[in-house]
Amino acid sequence: MSTPAAKRSERYVVTRATWRGIDIEIRHFPTWSETAGIDHIEVISDQRKPLPITETGYKSLFIMPEYIAEKGTAHDYVLAWLDHEAQSKAWKRNQTDARQLSLF
């Protein structure tokens, strides 16, 4: 039996965080699919500022609940994910470029 979209939105657990000066909303739907045994996480930055996991400020992730449990909560998982991805060369270059003025 599928749940109507309106009812699905009521099942999200919503938390907020500030990650390196960027305000974000973390939406977690535990047991999004009982059949597949997966949860759903959405990460949305205020003003859709880029994050290491998304250039658009929005990321949707279907994930096994065991991976979340390893970090504690979905909130903890997302913050750890952001910290991990912030170590990438691409994100570091993006941050350096954002701090420098460009004449072109």
C-alpha distances in whole Angstrom, upper triangle without the diagonal:
4,7,10,13,15,13,13,16,17,16,18,22,24,28,31,34,37,38,41,42,38,36,32,29,26,23,21,17,17,14,12,11,10,11,14,15,16,17,18,21,23,27,29,32,34,36,34,37,37,35,36,32,32,35,33,32,28,27,23,22,19,21,21,21,24,26,25,27,30,31,30,27,25,28,31,29,30,33,34,32,34,38,37,37,40,42,41,44,43,42,45,47,44,45,49,49,47,50,53,54,54,57,55
4,7,9,12,10,9,13,14,13,16,19,22,25,28,31,34,35,38,38,35,33,29,26,24,20,18,14,15,13,10,9,10,11,13,14,15,15,15,19,20,24,25,29,31,32,30,33,33,32,33,29,29,32,29,29,25,23,20,19,17,19,19,20,23,25,24,25,29,29,28,25,23,26,29,27,27,31,32,30,32,35,35,34,37,39,39,42,40,39,42,44,41,42,46,46,44,47,50,51,51,53,52
4,6,8,6,6,10,11,10,13,16,19,23,26,29,32,33,36,36,33,30,27,23,21,17,16,13,14,12,10,10,12,13,15,15,15,15,14,17,18,22,23,27,28,30,28,31,32,31,32,29,28,31,28,27,23,22,19,19,17,19,20,20,23,24,23,25,28,28,27,24,22,24,27,26,26,29,31,29,31,34,34,33,36,38,38,41,39,38,41,43,40,41,45,44,43,45,48,49,49,52,50
4,5,5,6,9,10,11,14,17,19,23,25,29,32,33,36,36,32,30,26,23,21,18,17,14,16,15,12,13,15,16,18,19,18,17,16,18,18,22,22,26,27,29,27,30,31,31,32,29,28,30,27,26,23,22,19,20,18,21,22,22,26,27,25,27,30,30,29,26,23,25,29,27,27,30,32,30,31,35,35,34,36,39,39,41,39,38,41,42,40,41,44,44,42,45,47,48,48,51,49
4,5,5,6,9,10,12,15,17,20,23,26,28,29,33,32,29,26,23,20,18,15,15,12,15,15,12,13,16,17,18,19,17,16,14,16,15,19,19,22,24,25,23,27,27,27,29,26,24,26,23,23,19,19,16,17,17,19,21,21,25,25,24,26,29,28,27,24,21,23,26,25,24,27,29,27,28,32,32,31,33,36,36,38,36,34,38,39,36,37,41,40,38,41,44,44,45,47,45
4,5,6,7,9,11,15,16,19,22,25,28,29,33,32,29,26,23,19,19,15,15,13,16,16,14,16,18,20,21,21,20,17,16,17,16,19,19,23,23,25,24,27,28,28,30,27,26,28,25,23,20,20,18,20,19,22,23,23,27,27,25,27,30,29,28,24,22,23,27,26,25,28,30,29,29,33,34,33,34,38,37,40,38,36,39,40,37,38,42,41,39,41,44,45,45,48,46
4,5,5,7,10,13,15,19,22,25,28,30,33,33,30,26,23,20,18,15,14,12,14,14,12,14,16,18,19,19,18,16,15,16,17,20,20,24,25,26,25,29,30,29,31,28,27,29,27,25,22,21,18,19,18,21,22,21,25,25,23,25,28,28,26,22,20,22,25,25,24,27,29,28,29,32,33,33,35,38,38,41,38,36,40,41,38,39,43,43,40,43,46,47,47,50,49
4,5,5,7,11,13,17,20,23,26,27,31,30,27,24,21,17,16,12,11,8,11,11,9,11,13,16,16,16,14,12,11,13,13,17,18,21,23,25,23,26,27,26,27,24,24,26,24,22,19,18,15,16,15,17,18,18,21,22,20,22,25,25,23,20,17,19,22,22,21,24,26,25,26,29,30,29,31,34,34,37,35,33,36,38,35,36,40,40,37,40,43,44,45,47,46
4,5,6,9,10,14,17,20,23,24,28,27,24,21,18,14,13,10,10,8,12,13,11,14,16,19,19,18,16,13,11,12,12,14,15,18,19,21,20,23,24,24,26,23,22,24,21,20,16,16,14,15,15,18,19,19,22,22,20,22,25,24,23,19,16,18,21,21,19,22,25,24,24,27,28,28,29,33,33,36,33,31,34,36,33,34,37,37,35,37,40,41,42,45,44
4,6,8,10,14,17,20,23,25,29,28,25,22,19,15,14,11,11,9,12,13,12,15,17,20,20,19,17,15,13,14,14,17,17,20,21,23,23,25,27,26,28,25,25,27,24,22,19,19,17,18,18,19,21,19,23,23,20,22,25,24,22,19,17,18,21,21,20,23,26,25,26,29,30,30,31,34,35,38,36,34,37,38,36,36,39,40,37,39,43,44,45,47,46
4,7,9,13,16,19,23,24,28,28,25,22,19,15,13,10,8,6,8,10,9,12,14,17,17,16,14,11,11,12,13,16,17,20,22,24,23,26,26,25,27,24,24,27,24,22,19,18,16,16,15,16,17,15,19,20,17,18,22,21,19,16,14,16,19,19,18,21,23,23,24,27,28,28,30,33,33,36,35,32,35,38,35,35,39,39,37,39,42,44,45,48,47
4,6,10,13,16,19,21,24,24,21,19,15,11,9,6,5,5,7,10,9,13,15,18,18,16,14,10,9,9,9,12,13,17,18,21,20,22,23,21,23,20,21,23,21,19,16,15,13,13,13,14,16,14,18,18,15,17,20,19,17,13,11,12,16,16,15,18,20,19,20,23,25,24,26,29,30,33,31,29,32,34,31,31,35,35,33,35,39,40,41,44,43
4,7,10,13,17,19,22,22,20,17,14,10,8,6,5,6,8,12,12,15,17,20,20,17,15,11,10,9,10,12,14,16,18,21,20,22,23,21,23,20,21,24,22,19,17,16,14,15,15,15,16,14,17,17,14,15,18,17,14,11,9,10,13,14,13,16,18,18,19,22,23,24,25,28,29,32,31,28,31,33,31,30,34,35,33,34,38,40,41,44,43
4,7,10,14,16,19,19,17,13,10,7,6,5,6,9,11,15,14,18,20,23,22,20,17,14,12,10,9,10,11,13,14,17,17,19,20,18,20,19,19,21,20,16,15,14,14,15,16,17,18,16,19,18,15,17,19,17,15,12,10,9,13,14,12,14,17,17,17,20,22,22,23,26,27,30,29,26,29,31,28,28,31,32,29,31,35,36,38,41,40
4,7,11,13,16,16,14,11,9,6,5,7,8,12,14,17,17,21,23,26,25,22,19,16,14,11,11,10,11,12,13,17,16,18,19,17,19,18,19,21,20,16,15,15,15,16,18,18,19,17,20,18,15,16,19,16,14,11,9,7,10,12,11,12,15,16,15,18,20,20,21,24,26,29,27,24,26,29,27,25,29,30,27,29,32,34,36,39,39
4,7,10,13,13,11,7,6,5,6,9,11,15,17,21,20,24,26,29,27,25,22,18,16,13,12,10,10,10,10,14,14,15,16,15,17,17,17,19,18,14,14,15,16,17,19,20,22,20,22,20,17,19,20,17,16,13,11,8,11,13,11,11,15,15,14,16,19,19,19,22,24,27,25,22,24,27,24,23,26,27,24,26,29,31,33,36,36
4,6,10,10,8,6,5,7,8,11,13,17,19,23,22,26,28,31,29,27,23,20,18,14,13,10,10,10,11,14,14,14,15,13,15,15,16,18,18,14,15,15,17,18,20,20,22,21,22,20,17,19,19,16,15,13,12,8,10,12,10,8,12,13,12,13,16,17,16,19,21,24,23,20,21,24,22,20,23,25,22,23,27,29,31,34,34
4,6,6,5,4,6,9,11,14,17,20,22,26,25,29,31,34,31,29,26,23,21,17,15,12,11,9,10,13,13,12,13,12,14,15,16,17,17,13,15,16,18,19,22,22,25,23,25,22,19,21,21,18,18,16,15,11,12,14,11,9,13,14,11,12,16,16,15,18,20,22,21,18,19,21,19,17,20,22,19,19,23,25,27,31,31
4,5,5,6,7,10,11,15,17,21,23,26,26,29,31,33,31,29,25,22,20,17,15,12,12,10,11,14,13,11,12,9,11,12,14,15,16,13,14,15,18,18,21,21,23,23,23,20,18,20,20,16,17,16,14,11,11,13,10,7,10,11,8,9,12,12,11,14,16,19,18,14,15,18,16,14,17,19,17,17,21,24,26,29,30
4,6,8,10,14,15,19,21,25,26,30,29,32,35,37,34,32,29,26,24,20,18,15,14,12,13,15,15,12,12,10,11,14,15,16,17,14,17,17,20,21,24,24,27,26,26,23,21,24,23,19,20,19,18,15,15,16,13,10,12,13,10,9,13,13,10,13,15,17,17,13,13,16,14,11,14,16,14,14,18,21,23,27,27
4,6,10,13,15,19,22,25,27,31,30,33,36,38,36,34,30,27,25,21,19,15,14,11,11,13,13,11,12,11,13,16,16,16,17,14,17,18,21,23,26,26,29,28,29,26,24,26,25,22,23,21,20,16,17,18,15,13,15,16,13,13,16,16,13,16,18,20,19,15,15,18,15,13,15,17,14,14,18,20,22,26,27
4,6,10,12,16,19,23,25,28,27,30,33,35,33,31,28,24,22,18,16,12,10,7,7,9,10,7,9,8,11,13,13,13,13,10,13,15,18,19,23,24,26,26,27,24,22,25,24,21,22,20,18,15,16,17,13,12,15,15,11,13,16,15,13,17,18,19,18,14,16,17,15,13,16,17,14,15,19,20,22,26,26
4,7,10,13,17,20,23,26,25,28,31,33,31,30,26,23,20,16,14,10,9,6,6,9,10,9,11,11,14,14,14,15,14,11,12,14,17,19,22,23,25,24,26,24,21,23,24,20,21,18,16,13,15,16,13,12,15,15,13,14,18,17,16,19,21,23,21,17,19,21,18,16,20,21,17,19,22,24,26,29,29
4,6,10,13,16,19,22,21,25,27,30,28,26,22,19,16,13,10,7,6,4,6,9,9,9,11,10,13,12,12,14,13,9,10,11,13,15,18,19,22,21,23,21,18,21,21,18,18,16,13,10,13,14,10,10,14,13,11,14,17,16,15,19,20,22,21,17,19,22,19,18,21,22,19,21,24,26,27,31,31
4,6,10,13,16,19,18,22,24,27,25,24,20,17,14,10,8,6,5,6,8,11,11,12,13,12,15,14,14,16,14,10,10,11,12,14,16,18,20,19,22,20,17,19,21,18,17,14,11,9,13,13,10,11,15,14,13,16,18,18,18,21,22,25,23,20,23,25,22,21,25,25,23,24,28,29,31,34,34
4,7,10,13,16,15,19,21,24,22,20,17,13,11,7,6,5,7,9,11,14,13,14,15,13,15,13,14,16,15,12,10,10,10,11,13,14,17,15,18,16,13,16,17,15,14,11,8,6,10,10,8,10,13,12,12,15,17,17,17,21,22,25,23,20,23,25,23,22,26,27,24,26,30,32,33,36,36
4,7,10,13,12,15,18,21,19,18,14,11,8,6,5,6,8,11,13,16,15,17,17,16,18,15,15,18,16,14,11,10,9,10,12,13,15,14,17,16,13,16,18,16,15,11,8,8,12,12,10,13,15,15,15,18,19,19,21,24,24,27,26,23,26,28,26,26,29,30,28,30,33,35,36,39,38
4,6,9,9,13,15,18,16,14,11,7,6,5,7,9,12,15,17,20,18,20,20,18,19,16,17,20,19,16,14,12,10,10,10,10,12,11,14,13,10,13,15,14,13,9,6,8,11,11,10,13,15,14,16,19,20,20,22,24,25,28,27,25,28,30,28,28,31,32,30,32,36,38,38,42,41
4,6,6,9,11,14,14,12,9,6,5,6,9,12,14,18,20,23,21,23,23,21,22,19,20,23,21,19,16,14,11,10,10,10,12,10,14,14,12,14,17,16,15,12,9,12,15,14,13,17,18,17,19,22,23,23,25,27,28,31,30,28,31,33,31,31,35,35,33,36,39,41,41,45,43
4,6,8,9,13,12,9,8,5,7,9,12,15,18,21,23,26,24,26,25,23,24,21,22,25,24,22,19,17,14,12,10,10,10,8,11,12,10,11,15,15,13,11,9,12,14,13,14,18,18,18,20,23,23,23,26,28,29,32,31,29,32,35,33,33,37,37,36,38,41,43,44,47,46
4,5,6,9,9,6,6,5,8,11,14,17,20,24,26,29,27,28,28,26,26,22,24,27,26,24,21,18,15,13,10,10,9,8,11,13,12,13,16,17,16,14,12,16,17,16,17,20,21,20,23,25,25,25,28,30,30,34,33,31,34,37,35,35,39,40,38,41,44,46,46,49,48
4,7,9,9,8,6,5,6,9,12,16,18,22,24,27,24,26,26,24,25,21,22,25,23,22,18,16,12,11,8,9,10,10,14,15,14,15,18,19,18,15,13,16,19,17,17,21,22,20,22,25,25,25,27,30,30,33,32,30,33,35,33,34,38,38,37,39,42,44,44,47,46
4,5,5,6,5,7,9,12,15,19,21,25,28,30,27,29,29,27,27,23,24,27,26,25,21,18,15,13,9,10,10,11,14,16,15,17,20,21,20,18,16,20,21,19,20,23,24,22,25,28,27,27,30,32,31,35,33,32,35,37,35,36,40,40,39,42,45,46,47,50,48
4,6,5,7,9,12,15,18,22,25,28,31,33,31,33,32,30,30,26,27,30,29,28,25,22,18,16,12,12,11,11,14,16,16,17,20,21,21,19,18,21,23,21,22,25,26,24,27,30,29,29,32,34,34,37,36,35,38,40,38,39,43,43,42,45,48,50,50,53,51
4,6,8,11,13,17,20,24,27,30,33,35,32,34,33,31,31,27,28,31,30,29,26,23,19,17,13,13,12,13,15,18,18,19,22,24,23,22,20,24,25,23,24,28,27,26,29,31,30,30,33,35,34,38,36,36,39,41,39,41,44,44,43,46,49,51,51,54,52
4,6,9,11,15,18,21,24,28,31,33,30,32,30,28,27,24,25,28,28,27,23,20,17,14,10,10,9,11,13,15,16,17,19,21,21,20,18,22,23,20,21,25,24,23,25,28,27,26,30,31,31,34,33,32,36,37,36,37,41,41,40,43,46,48,48,51,49
4,7,10,14,17,20,24,27,30,32,30,31,30,27,27,23,25,28,28,27,23,20,16,14,10,9,7,8,10,12,13,14,16,18,18,17,15,19,20,18,19,23,22,21,24,26,25,25,29,30,30,34,33,32,35,37,36,37,40,41,40,42,45,47,48,51,49
4,7,10,13,16,20,23,26,29,26,27,26,24,23,20,21,25,24,23,19,16,13,10,6,5,5,6,9,10,11,12,15,16,16,14,13,16,17,15,16,19,19,18,20,23,22,22,25,27,27,30,29,28,31,34,32,33,36,37,36,39,41,44,44,47,46
4,7,10,13,17,20,23,25,23,24,24,21,21,18,19,23,22,20,17,14,11,8,6,5,6,6,10,10,9,11,14,14,14,12,10,13,15,12,13,17,17,16,18,21,21,21,24,26,26,29,28,27,30,32,30,31,34,35,34,36,39,41,42,45,44
4,7,10,13,17,20,22,19,21,20,18,19,15,16,20,18,17,13,11,7,6,5,6,9,9,13,12,11,13,16,16,15,13,9,12,14,12,12,16,17,15,17,20,20,19,22,24,24,28,26,24,28,30,28,28,32,32,31,34,36,38,39,42,41
4,7,10,13,16,19,16,18,17,15,16,13,13,17,16,14,11,8,6,5,6,8,11,10,13,12,10,13,15,14,14,11,7,9,12,10,9,12,14,12,13,17,17,16,19,21,22,25,23,21,25,27,25,25,29,29,28,30,33,35,36,39,38
4,6,10,13,15,13,15,14,13,14,11,11,14,13,10,7,6,5,6,9,11,14,14,17,15,13,17,18,17,17,14,10,11,13,12,9,12,15,13,13,17,17,16,18,21,21,24,22,20,23,25,22,23,27,27,25,28,31,32,33,36,35
4,7,10,12,10,11,11,9,11,9,9,12,11,8,6,5,7,8,12,13,16,16,19,16,14,18,19,16,17,14,10,10,12,11,8,10,13,11,10,14,15,14,15,19,19,22,20,17,20,22,19,19,23,24,22,24,27,29,30,33,32
4,7,9,7,9,10,9,12,11,9,11,9,6,5,7,9,12,15,17,20,20,22,20,18,21,22,20,20,17,14,12,15,15,11,13,16,14,12,16,18,16,16,20,20,22,20,17,20,22,19,19,23,22,20,22,26,27,28,31,30
4,6,5,6,8,8,11,11,10,10,9,5,7,9,12,15,18,20,23,23,25,22,20,23,24,21,21,19,16,14,16,16,12,12,16,14,12,15,17,16,15,19,19,21,19,16,18,20,16,16,20,20,17,19,22,24,25,28,27
4,5,6,10,11,14,14,13,13,11,8,10,13,15,18,22,23,26,26,28,26,23,26,27,24,24,21,18,16,19,19,15,15,19,18,15,18,21,19,18,22,22,24,21,18,20,22,18,17,21,21,17,19,22,23,25,27,27
4,5,9,11,15,16,13,12,10,8,10,14,17,20,23,25,29,29,31,28,26,29,30,27,28,25,22,20,22,22,18,18,22,20,17,20,22,20,19,23,23,24,21,18,21,21,17,17,20,19,16,18,21,21,22,25,24
4,6,9,12,12,9,9,6,4,7,10,14,17,20,22,26,26,29,26,24,27,28,25,26,23,20,18,21,20,16,17,20,18,15,18,20,18,17,21,20,21,18,16,19,19,15,16,19,18,15,18,21,21,22,25,24
4,7,10,11,9,8,7,5,9,12,15,18,22,23,27,27,29,26,24,27,28,25,26,23,20,18,20,20,16,16,18,17,13,16,18,15,14,18,18,18,16,13,15,16,12,12,15,15,12,14,17,18,19,22,22
4,7,8,6,4,6,5,8,10,14,16,20,22,25,26,27,24,23,26,26,23,25,23,20,18,19,18,15,15,17,14,11,14,15,12,11,15,14,15,12,10,12,13,9,10,14,13,11,14,17,18,19,22,21
4,5,5,6,8,6,8,9,13,14,18,19,22,23,24,21,19,23,22,20,22,20,17,15,16,15,11,11,13,11,8,10,12,9,8,12,12,13,11,8,11,13,10,10,14,14,13,15,18,20,21,24,24
4,6,7,10,9,11,10,14,14,18,18,21,22,23,19,19,22,21,19,21,20,17,16,16,14,11,11,11,9,6,8,9,5,5,9,8,10,8,6,9,11,9,10,13,14,13,16,18,21,22,25,24
4,7,9,8,9,7,10,10,14,15,18,19,20,17,16,20,19,17,20,18,15,15,15,13,10,11,11,8,7,10,10,7,8,11,10,13,11,9,13,14,12,13,17,17,17,19,22,24,24,28,27
4,5,6,6,6,10,11,15,17,20,21,23,20,19,23,23,21,23,21,17,17,18,16,12,14,15,12,10,13,13,10,11,14,13,14,12,10,14,15,12,14,17,17,16,19,21,23,23,26,25
4,6,8,9,13,15,18,20,24,25,27,23,23,27,26,24,26,24,21,20,21,19,16,17,18,15,13,15,16,12,12,15,14,14,11,10,13,13,10,12,15,14,13,17,18,20,20,23,21
4,5,8,11,14,18,20,24,25,27,24,23,27,27,25,26,24,20,20,21,20,16,17,19,17,14,18,18,15,15,19,17,18,15,13,17,17,13,15,18,17,15,19,21,22,21,24,23
4,7,10,13,17,19,23,23,25,22,21,24,25,22,24,21,18,16,18,17,13,14,17,14,12,16,17,14,14,18,17,19,16,14,17,17,14,15,18,18,16,19,21,22,23,26,25
4,7,10,14,16,20,21,23,20,19,23,23,21,22,19,16,15,18,16,12,14,17,14,13,16,17,15,16,19,19,21,18,16,19,20,17,18,22,21,19,22,25,26,26,29,28
4,7,10,12,16,17,20,17,16,20,20,19,20,17,14,14,16,14,11,13,15,12,11,15,15,13,15,18,17,20,17,16,19,21,18,19,23,22,21,24,27,28,28,31,30
4,7,10,13,15,17,15,14,18,19,18,19,16,13,14,16,14,11,15,16,13,14,17,17,15,18,21,20,23,20,19,22,24,21,23,26,26,25,28,30,32,32,35,33
4,6,10,12,14,12,11,15,16,16,17,15,11,13,15,12,10,14,14,12,13,16,16,15,18,20,19,22,21,19,23,25,23,24,27,28,27,29,32,34,34,37,36
4,7,9,12,11,11,14,16,16,17,15,12,15,16,13,12,16,16,14,16,19,18,17,21,23,22,25,24,23,26,28,26,27,31,31,30,33,36,38,38,41,39
4,6,8,7,8,11,12,13,14,13,10,13,14,11,12,15,15,13,15,18,17,17,20,22,22,25,24,23,26,28,27,28,31,32,31,34,36,39,39,42,41
4,5,6,7,9,11,12,13,12,11,15,15,12,14,17,16,14,18,20,18,19,22,24,24,27,27,26,29,31,30,31,34,35,34,37,39,42,42,46,44
4,5,5,6,9,10,10,9,9,13,13,10,13,16,15,15,18,20,19,20,23,24,25,29,28,27,30,32,31,31,35,36,35,37,40,43,43,47,46
4,5,5,6,9,10,10,11,14,13,11,14,16,15,15,18,19,18,20,23,24,25,28,28,27,30,32,32,32,35,37,36,38,41,43,44,48,47
4,5,5,7,9,10,9,12,11,8,11,13,11,11,15,16,14,16,19,20,21,25,25,23,26,29,28,28,31,33,32,34,37,40,41,44,43
4,5,6,6,6,6,9,8,6,9,11,10,10,14,15,15,16,19,20,22,25,25,23,26,29,28,27,31,32,31,33,36,39,40,44,43
4,5,5,6,8,11,9,8,12,14,12,13,17,17,17,19,22,23,24,28,28,26,28,32,31,30,34,35,34,36,39,42,43,47,46
4,6,8,10,12,9,8,12,13,11,12,15,16,15,17,20,20,22,26,27,25,26,30,29,29,32,34,33,35,38,41,42,46,45
4,6,8,9,6,5,9,9,8,10,13,13,13,15,17,18,20,24,25,23,24,28,27,26,29,31,30,32,35,38,39,43,43
4,7,8,6,7,10,11,10,13,15,15,16,19,20,22,24,27,28,25,27,30,29,29,32,34,33,34,37,40,42,45,45
4,5,5,6,9,10,11,12,14,15,16,18,20,22,24,27,27,25,27,30,28,28,31,33,31,33,36,39,40,44,43
4,5,5,6,9,10,10,12,14,15,16,18,20,22,25,25,22,25,28,26,25,29,30,29,31,34,36,38,41,41
4,5,5,6,9,10,11,13,14,16,17,19,21,25,24,21,23,26,24,23,27,29,27,28,32,34,36,39,39
4,6,5,6,9,10,11,12,14,15,17,20,23,23,20,22,25,24,23,26,28,27,28,31,34,36,39,39
4,6,5,6,9,10,10,12,14,16,18,21,21,19,21,24,23,22,26,28,26,28,31,34,35,39,38
4,5,5,6,9,10,10,12,15,16,19,19,16,19,22,20,19,23,24,23,25,28,31,32,35,35
4,5,5,6,9,10,10,13,15,19,18,15,17,20,19,18,21,23,22,23,26,29,31,34,34
4,5,5,6,9,10,11,14,17,18,15,17,20,19,18,22,24,23,24,27,30,32,35,35
4,5,5,6,8,10,12,15,15,13,15,18,17,17,20,22,21,23,26,29,30,34,33
4,5,5,6,9,10,14,13,10,13,16,14,14,17,19,18,19,23,25,27,30,30
4,6,5,7,10,13,14,11,12,15,15,14,17,19,18,19,22,25,27,31,31
4,5,6,8,12,13,11,12,15,15,15,18,20,20,21,24,27,28,32,31
4,5,6,9,9,8,10,13,12,13,15,17,17,19,22,25,25,29,28
4,5,8,9,6,7,10,10,10,12,14,14,16,18,21,23,26,26
4,7,9,7,7,10,11,11,13,15,16,17,19,23,24,27,27
4,5,5,6,9,10,11,12,14,16,17,19,22,23,26,25
4,6,5,6,8,10,10,12,14,16,17,20,20,23,23
4,6,5,6,9,10,10,12,14,16,18,18,21,20
4,5,5,6,9,10,10,13,14,17,18,22,21
4,5,5,6,9,10,11,13,16,17,21,21
4,5,5,6,9,10,11,14,14,18,17
4,6,5,6,9,10,13,13,17,16
4,5,5,6,9,12,13,17,17
4,5,5,7,10,12,15,16
4,5,5,8,8,12,12
4,6,8,9,13,13
4,7,9,13,15
4,6,10,12
4,7,9
4,5
4
